Amino acid sequence: MLFLYLLKSNIPIFGAVLVGYFCSFFHILGKRATSVLSDFVFLVALPCMVLFQFSKYSIDKIFNLPYMGVIVISSLVFASIGGFIGKKVFKYNLSETALTVMSSGQVNTAFLAIPIFLLFFKTVSPVIMVSVFQQLILAPTILGLIEYDSYRSKGKGFTSLVFLKELPKAMIRTPIIPASLIGLIFSYYHISFPAPVSYFLDLMGMAAAPVSLFVLGLSLEQDKISFRKGDFRYQVSIRLILKNILHPLFAFFLGKYIFDLSPFWLVTASLMAAMPSSRSCALFAQRYGLDIQMANTLIVLSTLTAFIVINIILYLSGDVSVFMPQDCS
């Protein structure tokens, strides 16, 4: 029964990704399609979805402190391990080490996690909590390290607190954060939107999952991967093992034996840890002249690996009853 459920749920996921891939491969859409559709997801669909979802549940069904404890601890642990390996083993400079930190500890919440959680659990609250943590804490910190290395390499002084400077920028660039804060207020005070507003938010939010998967397919075709010989393959392999295998295993054991998570939150914590490396890795690499081939290769391969690991986790959950977000207990 569970196998058939997973098979039925995976068909639309792979279908949307493949359609996006072939649209890019055959140049069916314009060159700006990926950028425009990505902006639509981030700036319109996801904030609408968050507001609608959060207005439906009380705050105790949305925010789970032990779950966030597992996410934060596992992310920081593997970010630290990735940074140590990058610096001591791979001999990266500070900027490349920062990208290794990002690829090891930060996950792709929008293009894969949102559709997965909507299709399997009919809720995105576990993803939104992680997204807010990453956007407010991890991403500005990593960007601060890269900026510091850039200033230092140019012989310039570095006195500004990039971390604090990036926080308001992250808020402005990421509408999902203020949408989450507004949604939490509505949830806490049990405020509901008027029916026409709820319908509008639901209508716009429903586009997030299929468009995210379609954009993922576009990007997988456009992000050309490399198979350079030598240390490149070794470094990619190590970082894939860290992100897609060891990270979810650590999150599972942490959630089960330390935080004693319920089945729903244990599965969601493991799934979040198994998500592929963030696309911000490629954006930062391109912006600061770092190894874009390494970033693209990691993103593509970790995405493909994540599809396999995610389904293994769902299958090992052993019972369809775990897909019960209305309880979230």
C-alpha positions as CSV (number, residue, x, y, z in Angstrom):
1,M,0.0,0.0,0.0
2,L,2.8,2.4,0.9
3,F,4.8,1.6,-2.2
4,L,1.8,2.3,-4.4
5,Y,1.1,5.5,-2.5
6,L,4.7,6.6,-3.1
7,L,4.6,5.6,-6.8
8,K,1.4,7.5,-7.4
9,S,2.8,10.6,-5.6
10,N,6.1,10.5,-7.5
11,I,4.6,10.5,-10.9
12,P,3.6,14.2,-10.9
13,I,6.9,15.2,-9.3
14,F,9.0,13.5,-12.0
15,G,6.6,14.6,-14.7
16,A,6.9,18.3,-13.8
17,V,10.7,18.2,-13.5
18,L,11.0,16.4,-16.9
19,V,8.7,18.8,-18.6
20,G,10.9,21.7,-17.4
21,Y,14.0,19.9,-18.4
22,F,12.9,19.2,-22.0
23,C,11.5,22.7,-22.3
24,S,14.9,24.0,-21.6
25,F,16.7,21.4,-23.7
26,F,14.6,22.2,-26.8
27,H,14.6,26.0,-26.1
28,I,10.8,26.1,-26.0
29,L,10.8,29.0,-23.6
30,G,12.8,32.2,-23.6
31,K,16.2,32.7,-22.0
32,R,14.7,34.5,-19.0
33,A,12.1,31.8,-18.2
34,T,14.0,30.4,-15.3
35,S,14.6,33.8,-13.7
36,V,11.0,35.0,-14.2
37,L,9.4,31.8,-12.9
38,S,11.8,31.7,-10.0
39,D,10.9,35.2,-9.0
40,F,7.2,34.3,-9.3
41,V,7.6,31.4,-6.9
42,F,9.7,33.4,-4.4
43,L,7.9,36.7,-4.6
44,V,4.3,35.7,-5.2
45,A,3.3,32.1,-4.9
46,L,5.2,31.1,-1.7
47,P,4.2,34.1,0.4
48,C,0.6,33.5,-0.6
49,M,0.9,29.9,0.3
50,V,2.5,30.6,3.6
51,L,-0.2,33.1,4.6
52,F,-3.0,30.7,3.6
53,Q,-1.4,27.7,5.3
54,F,-0.6,29.5,8.6
55,S,-4.1,30.9,8.8
56,K,-5.5,27.4,8.8
57,Y,-3.6,26.0,11.8
58,S,-3.1,27.0,15.4
59,I,0.5,27.9,16.3
60,D,1.1,24.7,18.2
61,K,0.5,22.8,15.0
62,I,2.9,24.9,13.0
63,F,5.9,25.6,15.3
64,N,7.5,22.6,16.9
65,L,10.5,23.5,19.1
66,P,12.1,20.0,19.3
67,Y,11.8,19.7,15.5
68,M,13.6,23.0,15.0
69,G,16.2,21.8,17.6
70,V,17.0,18.9,15.4
71,I,17.2,21.1,12.2
72,V,19.4,23.7,13.8
73,I,21.8,21.3,15.5
74,S,22.2,19.0,12.5
75,S,22.6,22.0,10.1
76,L,25.3,23.6,12.3
77,V,27.1,20.3,12.9
78,F,27.3,19.5,9.2
79,A,28.1,23.1,8.3
80,S,31.0,22.8,10.7
81,I,32.2,19.5,9.4
82,G,32.0,20.8,5.8
83,G,34.0,23.9,6.8
84,F,36.6,21.8,8.5
85,I,37.0,19.4,5.6
86,G,37.1,22.3,3.1
87,K,39.8,24.2,5.1
88,K,42.0,21.3,6.4
89,V,41.5,18.6,3.8
90,F,40.7,20.3,0.5
91,K,42.9,23.4,1.4
92,Y,40.2,25.9,0.3
93,N,40.5,29.6,0.8
94,L,37.9,31.2,3.2
95,S,35.4,31.9,0.4
96,E,35.4,28.4,-1.0
97,T,35.3,27.0,2.6
98,A,32.2,29.2,3.2
99,L,30.5,27.7,0.1
100,T,31.4,24.2,1.5
101,V,29.7,25.2,4.7
102,M,26.6,26.2,2.8
103,S,26.5,23.1,0.6
104,S,26.8,20.9,3.7
105,G,24.5,22.6,6.1
106,Q,21.9,24.5,4.1
107,V,19.2,22.9,2.0
108,N,17.1,23.8,-1.0
109,T,13.7,24.6,0.6
110,A,11.9,26.2,-2.4
111,F,12.4,24.1,-5.5
112,L,12.1,20.6,-4.0
113,A,11.1,20.7,-0.3
114,I,8.0,22.8,-0.9
115,P,6.5,20.5,-3.6
116,I,7.5,17.3,-1.7
117,F,5.8,18.5,1.5
118,L,2.7,19.7,-0.3
119,L,2.2,16.5,-2.3
120,F,2.9,14.1,0.6
121,F,1.9,16.0,3.7
122,K,-0.4,18.8,2.4
123,T,1.4,21.3,4.6
124,V,4.5,23.4,4.2
125,S,4.9,24.6,7.8
126,P,8.0,22.3,8.5
127,V,9.7,23.8,5.4
128,I,8.9,27.4,6.2
129,M,10.4,27.2,9.7
130,V,13.6,25.9,8.1
131,S,13.6,28.6,5.4
132,V,13.3,31.4,7.9
133,F,16.2,30.0,9.9
134,Q,18.4,29.7,6.8
135,Q,17.5,33.1,5.4
136,L,18.0,35.0,8.7
137,I,21.0,33.1,10.1
138,L,22.9,30.8,7.8
139,A,22.8,32.7,4.5
140,P,23.9,36.1,6.0
141,T,26.7,34.5,8.0
142,I,28.1,32.7,5.0
143,L,27.8,35.8,2.8
144,G,29.6,37.7,5.6
145,L,32.5,35.2,5.4
146,I,32.8,35.5,1.7
147,E,32.6,39.3,1.8
148,Y,35.3,39.4,4.5
149,D,37.6,37.2,2.4
150,S,36.9,39.4,-0.6
151,Y,37.8,42.6,1.3
152,R,40.9,40.9,2.8
153,S,42.2,39.7,-0.6
154,K,41.9,43.2,-2.0
155,G,43.9,44.6,0.9
156,K,40.9,46.6,2.1
157,G,39.8,47.0,5.7
158,F,36.7,45.3,6.9
159,T,35.0,47.0,9.7
160,S,31.3,46.7,8.8
161,L,29.2,44.0,10.3
162,V,28.0,42.2,7.1
163,F,25.9,39.8,9.1
164,L,23.8,42.7,10.5
165,K,23.8,44.5,7.2
166,E,22.4,41.5,5.4
167,L,19.5,40.8,7.8
168,P,17.3,43.7,6.5
169,K,18.3,42.9,2.9
170,A,17.3,39.3,3.5
171,M,14.0,40.4,4.8
172,I,13.4,42.6,1.8
173,R,14.6,40.1,-0.8
174,T,12.6,37.3,0.8
175,P,8.9,38.1,1.2
176,I,8.4,34.6,2.6
177,I,9.9,35.8,5.9
178,P,7.5,38.7,6.6
179,A,4.7,36.5,5.3
180,S,5.7,33.8,7.8
181,L,5.8,36.4,10.7
182,I,2.3,37.7,9.7
183,G,1.0,34.2,9.3
184,L,2.3,33.3,12.8
185,I,0.5,36.3,14.3
186,F,-2.7,35.2,12.6
187,S,-2.2,31.7,13.8
188,Y,-1.5,32.7,17.4
189,Y,-4.5,34.9,17.6
190,H,-6.7,32.5,15.6
191,I,-7.4,35.2,13.0
192,S,-8.9,34.0,9.7
193,F,-8.9,35.8,6.3
194,P,-12.2,36.7,4.7
195,A,-13.4,34.0,2.3
196,P,-12.5,35.9,-0.9
197,V,-8.9,36.6,0.4
198,S,-8.4,33.0,1.5
199,Y,-9.5,31.8,-1.9
200,F,-7.1,34.2,-3.6
201,L,-4.2,33.1,-1.4
202,D,-5.0,29.5,-1.9
203,L,-5.3,30.0,-5.7
204,M,-1.9,31.7,-6.0
205,G,-0.3,29.4,-3.5
206,M,-1.3,26.3,-5.4
207,A,1.0,27.4,-8.2
208,A,4.1,27.1,-6.0
209,A,4.5,23.3,-6.2
210,P,4.1,22.7,-9.9
211,V,6.1,25.8,-10.9
212,S,8.9,25.0,-8.4
213,L,9.3,21.6,-9.9
214,F,9.1,23.0,-13.5
215,V,11.8,25.5,-12.6
216,L,13.9,22.7,-11.0
217,G,13.8,20.9,-14.3
218,L,14.8,24.0,-16.2
219,S,17.7,24.6,-13.9
220,L,18.9,21.0,-14.0
221,E,19.3,21.3,-17.8
222,Q,20.9,24.7,-17.6
223,D,23.4,24.0,-14.8
224,K,26.1,22.2,-16.7
225,I,27.9,19.8,-14.6
226,S,31.6,18.9,-14.8
227,F,33.4,15.6,-14.6
228,R,36.9,17.0,-14.2
229,K,39.4,14.4,-13.2
230,G,41.5,14.3,-10.1
231,D,40.6,16.0,-6.8
232,F,37.4,17.5,-8.3
233,R,35.6,14.1,-8.3
234,Y,36.9,13.2,-4.9
235,Q,35.7,16.6,-3.4
236,V,32.3,16.3,-5.0
237,S,31.8,12.7,-3.7
238,I,32.8,13.7,-0.2
239,R,30.4,16.6,-0.1
240,L,27.6,14.5,-1.6
241,I,28.0,11.9,1.1
242,L,28.0,14.6,3.8
243,K,24.9,16.3,2.5
244,N,22.6,13.5,1.2
245,I,23.5,10.6,3.3
246,L,25.2,11.5,6.6
247,H,23.1,14.6,7.3
248,P,19.7,12.8,7.2
249,L,21.1,9.9,9.2
250,F,22.4,12.2,11.9
251,A,19.0,14.1,11.9
252,F,17.1,10.9,12.3
253,F,19.2,9.6,15.2
254,L,19.1,13.0,16.8
255,G,15.4,13.3,16.5
256,K,14.6,9.8,17.6
257,Y,17.0,9.2,20.5
258,I,17.7,12.8,21.8
259,F,14.6,14.9,21.0
260,D,12.1,11.9,21.0
261,L,10.2,13.3,18.0
262,S,6.8,11.9,17.0
263,P,6.7,9.9,13.7
264,F,5.5,12.9,11.7
265,W,8.1,15.3,12.9
266,L,10.8,12.6,12.8
267,V,10.1,11.9,9.1
268,T,9.9,15.6,8.2
269,A,13.2,16.3,10.0
270,S,14.9,13.5,8.1
271,L,13.5,14.6,4.8
272,M,14.6,18.2,5.3
273,A,18.1,17.1,6.1
274,A,18.1,15.0,2.9
275,M,17.2,17.9,0.6
276,P,19.8,18.9,-1.9
277,S,22.3,21.7,-1.5
278,S,20.9,25.3,-1.8
279,R,20.9,27.0,-5.2
280,S,22.4,30.0,-3.4
281,C,25.8,28.1,-3.7
282,A,25.7,28.7,-7.4
283,L,24.5,32.3,-7.1
284,F,27.3,33.1,-4.6
285,A,29.9,31.3,-6.7
286,Q,29.0,33.3,-9.8
287,R,28.8,36.6,-7.9
288,Y,32.3,36.2,-6.3
289,G,34.1,34.4,-9.1
290,L,34.4,31.1,-7.3
291,D,34.3,27.6,-8.8
292,I,30.9,27.7,-10.5
293,Q,31.4,24.2,-12.0
294,M,31.8,22.7,-8.6
295,A,28.7,24.5,-7.3
296,N,26.5,23.5,-10.3
297,T,27.8,19.9,-10.2
298,L,27.0,19.6,-6.5
299,I,23.5,21.1,-7.0
300,V,22.6,18.8,-9.8
301,L,24.0,15.6,-8.3
302,S,22.7,16.3,-4.8
303,T,19.2,16.9,-6.3
304,L,19.3,13.6,-8.2
305,T,20.6,11.8,-5.1
306,A,18.0,13.5,-2.9
307,F,15.1,12.1,-5.0
308,I,16.4,8.6,-4.2
309,V,17.1,9.2,-0.5
310,I,13.8,11.0,0.1
311,N,11.8,8.0,-1.3
312,I,13.9,5.6,0.8
313,I,13.1,7.6,3.9
314,L,9.4,7.7,3.1
315,Y,9.3,4.0,2.3
316,L,11.1,3.2,5.6
317,S,8.5,5.2,7.5
318,G,6.5,2.1,7.0
319,D,3.0,3.4,7.3
320,V,0.8,5.8,5.3
321,S,-0.6,7.2,8.5
322,V,2.6,9.2,9.0
323,F,1.3,11.5,6.2
324,M,-1.1,13.2,8.6
325,P,-0.2,16.9,8.8
326,Q,-3.5,17.8,10.4
327,D,-2.3,16.3,13.7
328,C,1.4,17.1,13.4
329,S,1.8,15.4,16.8
